[in-house]
Amino acid sequence: MRCGIDAESRTSSSTTDPVTDTQSVSSLVARCLRALGVARVFAAAGHGVGQLDGVVSIDVASEGVAVALADADGRLSSAPTQRPGVALLPGGRLRLSSLPGARTEAIAVTIEDLPAAIAGWTVGRALAAIELELPSDLVTDVPAGVQPLMVKPSDRLLRLSPSLTDSSTMIIAGPGVVRAGHASDLIGFVDRSGVGVVCTIGAVGVVPFDHPAWCGVVGLQSDDPASSGLDACELVIVVGVDEDELGESLPPDAQALEVEPWHLPFLASDWPPPARELIRPPLVDACAAVLADHRDDATSPLHPVRALFDVLDATDDDVVIAADGGPVGLWFSRGVVPVGGGRVIVPPLDANGFAIAAAVVTALDGGRSIAITTPGGVLDDELLDLAAALDLPITVERWGDDVVTGDPSRHRADIVAAMVDPGVTVTSVAVDLAAAGELVDLLGPVVAWT
C-alpha cells in the first residue's frame, strides 16, 4: 500500500500532565497508538513502559504470549476498525503487528521520530510487523510541536487502458482486500473485466469457489502458478497482497501491476464487456476432485476434508475459524472446501500459538471462534491459562493422527456442544494429516510456512 504521512496532527486527543501541563513521552506514545485505533496492548513483564493513557493493558505471562496475541489482534482486525495489534515487551520495546510469526529487530527511535515511526508501521505492506525501542526516559517532556501523525493513503486514481483487454491477464488478491473492506469491489472488477482471479492464503473465500473467474489459491504449493494459469499471463494485477504469502508465484516474464484495493471499482471502468469465457484451470478441478472423493468419509482417523467440512457445517457464518499454519493450515487454505471470505484465518508464516491467540482476541471483542491446531504447541498452555483467568469462552480443537478421540461420526455434534460451553473447551479429533500426500501428488511440494 502506498501511503504518505500527513503532517497535520491529531491535537483533539491531546493529553497533558495535570501537574506540569506538558506532554510526556509516555502520553505521546499513547496518543499515537490511539490515533491508529489501538484500544488495548498486551504487556509482558519487564516492559517498563507503564500505563498508557486511554489504552487497556492486558498483562501476560511471557514475551512470546504478548507477541502471539498482538500479532493475532492485528491480523484479525479489518475495516472499519483496521489497526495493528500491540505488544509491550521487556526493555521498553513496542511491537506493532498484523503479521503473525514475523521476526523483527528493535529499531531505536528518538522522541522526534516516534510519531512517524508509529504512524508508518504498515507503509508499503498489506501485513506488517515492526518493533521500536522507545526512549529510555518516558516521563521527560516532549519538545513543542511533536504530535501524533496520520497516515494518508495515496489519492492517485488508476484506471487500466482498454488496450489491455487483449492481454492474457489475471488478478492476485491478498488479505489487504479483506482488511480494507473491498471484497465486493473485487467481485465487481472480475465481473466487469472477465479476468481470472487467484488469491493468497490471507484472502481465501474472498471470491466464491463457484464463481466463473475463480482460479484457486497460490503460494501454498510449488505447482500453483502453473496449475492456476498464472504462469501463462502477460499481465498480473496485484492487489492487497502480502509478499510473505506470495512466495515465488509471480511469473517471471509477466508485467506485474500493483494497485490499491480502493482502485478496484474504477480499474476496468473503460473496458468493453468480456469477449471470451474463462477456462476452468487444473487447480480448481484438482481441489473439486479431492472434495468429491472425501467429503463424506467417515473413517477414523478422519480425512482432513471431512474434518474441515464438519467444522464449517457445525459453526455459524459469524464464527471465526483460526487455523495454525502447516499440516492443518494447508487444508483450510487450499481451497478444497468452500468458505466465506474472511471467515478462515491462516497465518502465512510459522507462528507459535496463532490459532489459540486468535481465539482469545476474538473473545475479548465479544465474538465467537474456534481454534484448530495440533498437539504440543509451545505457547498453548500459557494462552489457555490466560483465557481461563480472563473468563473467556474459547473453543480449541486439536487435530492429530494419534490423539484420543471419540466416534468420528459425532465430530460435528461434538463441535456444536463445545461451542456452547461458557468456558475454555479443548477437544481432540483423530485426523489423517498424512493425507496431505494427495495434494503433494497433485500440486507439488508445500512451499508455505517453510
Steps between C-alpha positions, in 0.01 A plus 500: 500500500645835401442758768623834617539652843264791554673779688174606660487366853203378701500764768143433606609191697788675675573403858717696740655443837252648751785645711743640244256553214755345264493183292722207600647243266267239649193709425630566147529124442144452627364775275682358196355156566150636551533686168543157338184370669689298762294445814703226672853370533638168619766565762781257585673526835793742502380723218561811710261719304238545768131561446412672172217753531177386337638157406406178682804297606465121525783344698626167365746237619777534242634689202399217268137518611494880468635474144257222401200695631605829342567331165161329505325819610640696209444222248133456586415870490338635185313806377359710654720417803814396315788545743825344618522266794738636761735329745707664772818296530788488751751781473255767389424344162177561310380252235230598250387212282246339272743232379505196732837336527701792362854523635598858580796690636442799726559840341606773741297817446539850634214698649476707182480189281241316710183635331617417147633158603170401661279653231697336220517151650327340200607727213567297187357169625164329533614322816790633706685482830747747648667525838606834647738559786343790686705782659619393845354801681125481443410770751711772340322787326438479127637789291243747376343407167552122531150362451334181373495468122248341267570266209339638187438246220602597150222683318634417152223327306604223262299377202607226262508579130244315283794392285587251773185296436689300238772403749498177694422643843436374852459671835656383827305606809642495851393578856520874443180476296311348792659721767416814304139391444515469119406134448179590312696738277728213402199299384379803304838537333525139383139510376567814293842402374456127445847426639578202716576545869721311743550586863767446761461324836367815667210551258352151473129526424513861384367370167243217512649172387219452247558840336602465131810715562629293793839341424616387846743581779869562427805507724428165666661245268765510231267431205240763592608760239490250212183321615306824552595647160704776661821391324345565158406863573646806332359739762449426869305750710599478867268645765528486879760224486748427776839404358544231765197320356588546135830312502617420146151513348555798270594380149844642411404606149173675586453870564387547862281798583438578868175684573320614814183321620302824461595509131294187428168676417675716239771278348295356215241777467605569138523138389248345259298197618706179523534339159595149608408247762756390755627145492492318832864443603641164618548638854127549548417160351757331722354655815146411391603138446656473846181644651282252311718205604505572873209723601300210642786291639419360844816302571716551806724690490288739297621624165586874535234594244228334705635651823512847343150458361376405847653816651332722240168317523490508881574874535303806400623741233600757763741260670866572424700188419867549585736224387872469559727479198646169388313166485173657621526832322567334165150350491325814624671722242526262204160590359360149509194570716305822425525765773377855536746785454684598817353216704808276498827656615830320448836674555748512210794432731572240767344679798508342845159497665319690226173305497444514876617864518246585229227331704600705805490838322172409328348425840637828640299675227187304588517283188497124454772283353651155488874439499630204299849388593714194566618366838818627661496870421769680702272787609171309523490450876588863577232627262238261640588603855456865404161429339388323816627782722308753290190277502486492120288249308733342244491171312814318390508186287824307460555290189743207506558153365512335841302722738235350725166559335143387503269371230592680172135502399434730797766754405252768393283449807808519724595837347148635551512396866845653550390832348228552760728433796541827695865441586819369340431177311776291344409196293695265274412313183701238315576637153718334236749783447708274276223540242682819396695263276199507263544875455876463453440245224260739327669838550858443611682558831363742757691831486306693764620522864851383406 
